[in-house]
Amino acid sequence: MLQKLLNHKVRIVLSTLLILLLVLIRAYEDSLFYDPFLNYFKTDYYNLPLPEINSLQLFFGLLFRYFLNTSISLAIIYVLFKDVEAVKFASVLYLIFFVILIIIFFFVLFYIGETNKMALFYVRRFIIQPLFLLLFLPAFYYQKQKG
């Protein structure tokens, strides 16, 4: 077991550094991204109206954050599995998920956001957090074991 860990020390160090980058994105989210919902959802938002937003600026802020999280997540997948095909497949999935999620997010925001703030909260959560990485890692690991 210890020998296996020593053989994969570069993978472990790189994975740790990439995970640290994800943590830094989260730690500095207030200064890196335009997102009026960051502070809004930290308050008693059930009793507050939705914050004023600049839709275009919000879209590009979410896109930038999703891009950073996705790039780092794809790098983690590559470092752990050394499989370019898995990275390509995950890239396509990330793109499809972003398109679907951003459409749902703005639909909920403009049409039912005031009455269904939890839907807005959870859709936004999938856009701004690297949650898909938590789904993809076990899936690719299982696929590698089966293959």
C-alpha positions in Angstrom: 0.0 0.0 0.0 2.8 2.4 1.0 4.7 1.5 -2.2 1.6 2.3 -4.3 1.3 5.7 -2.6 5.0 6.4 -3.3 4.6 5.4 -6.9 1.8 7.9 -7.3 3.3 10.8 -5.4 3.2 13.1 -8.4 -0.5 12.4 -9.0 -1.2 13.0 -5.3 0.7 16.3 -5.2 -0.9 17.5 -8.4 -4.4 16.5 -7.3 -3.9 18.2 -4.0 -2.7 21.4 -5.7 -5.7 21.4 -8.1 -8.1 20.8 -5.2 -6.4 23.7 -3.4 -7.2 25.9 -6.5 -10.9 24.9 -6.2 -10.8 25.9 -2.5 -9.1 29.3 -3.4 -11.9 30.0 -6.0 -14.4 29.4 -3.2 -12.4 31.5 -0.7 -12.1 34.5 -3.0 -15.5 34.3 -4.7 -16.6 37.7 -3.5 -13.8 39.5 -5.2 -13.4 37.3 -8.3 -17.0 37.1 -9.5 -20.0 39.3 -10.0 -22.8 37.4 -8.2 -25.3 39.4 -6.1 -26.7 36.1 -4.9 -23.5 35.3 -2.9 -24.5 37.5 0.0 -28.3 37.2 -0.7 -28.4 33.5 0.1 -26.2 34.0 3.2 -29.1 36.2 4.7 -32.7 35.5 5.6 -33.6 35.5 1.9 -37.1 34.0 2.3 -38.2 37.4 3.7 -36.2 39.5 1.2 -37.0 40.4 -2.5 -34.5 39.1 -5.1 -31.5 41.5 -5.4 -31.1 43.8 -8.3 -29.0 42.2 -11.0 -27.2 43.0 -14.2 -28.2 39.9 -16.2 -25.4 40.1 -18.7 -22.8 40.7 -16.0 -24.3 37.8 -14.0 -24.2 35.5 -17.0 -20.5 36.2 -17.6 -19.7 35.9 -13.9 -21.3 32.5 -13.8 -19.7 31.5 -17.1 -16.3 32.5 -15.8 -16.7 30.7 -12.5 -18.1 27.6 -14.3 -15.2 27.7 -16.7 -12.6 27.9 -13.9 -14.2 25.1 -11.9 -14.6 23.0 -15.1 -11.0 23.5 -16.2 -9.6 22.5 -12.8 -12.0 19.6 -12.6 -10.9 18.3 -16.0 -7.3 18.6 -15.0 -8.0 16.6 -11.8 -9.7 13.9 -14.0 -6.7 13.8 -16.3 -4.2 13.7 -13.4 -6.0 10.8 -11.7 -6.9 8.7 -14.7 -4.5 9.7 -17.5 -7.3 9.2 -20.0 -7.7 11.8 -22.7 -11.0 10.2 -23.9 -12.4 10.5 -20.4 -11.5 14.2 -20.3 -13.1 14.8 -23.8 -16.2 13.0 -22.7 -16.4 15.0 -19.4 -15.8 18.2 -21.4 -18.8 17.5 -23.5 -20.9 16.7 -20.5 -19.8 19.9 -18.7 -20.8 21.9 -21.8 -24.2 20.3 -22.1 -24.8 20.7 -18.3 -23.8 24.4 -18.4 -26.2 25.1 -21.3 -29.1 23.3 -19.5 -28.4 24.8 -16.1 -27.9 28.4 -17.3 -31.2 28.3 -19.2 -33.0 26.9 -16.2 -31.3 29.4 -13.9 -32.4 32.4 -15.9 -35.9 31.0 -16.5 -36.3 30.5 -12.7 -34.8 33.9 -12.0 -37.1 35.8 -14.4 -40.3 33.8 -14.2 -40.6 32.0 -10.8 -37.7 33.2 -8.8 -39.7 35.2 -6.4 -42.0 32.3 -5.5 -39.4 29.5 -5.7 -36.2 30.8 -4.3 -35.0 27.3 -3.4 -35.0 26.2 -7.1 -32.9 29.3 -7.8 -30.5 28.4 -5.0 -30.0 24.8 -6.1 -29.6 25.5 -9.8 -27.1 28.2 -9.0 -25.3 25.9 -6.7 -24.7 23.4 -9.5 -23.3 26.2 -11.7 -21.0 27.8 -9.1 -19.7 24.7 -7.3 -17.7 21.8 -8.8 -20.3 19.3 -7.9 -20.1 17.4 -11.2 -16.5 16.4 -10.3 -17.9 14.5 -7.3 -20.2 12.6 -9.7 -17.6 12.0 -12.4 -14.7 10.7 -10.3 -16.5 7.6 -9.1 -18.0 7.0 -12.5 -14.7 7.2 -14.3 -13.1 5.1 -11.5 -15.8 2.4 -12.0 -15.4 2.6 -15.8 -11.6 2.1 -15.4 -12.1 -0.9 -13.2 -14.6 -2.5 -15.6 -12.5 -1.7 -18.7 
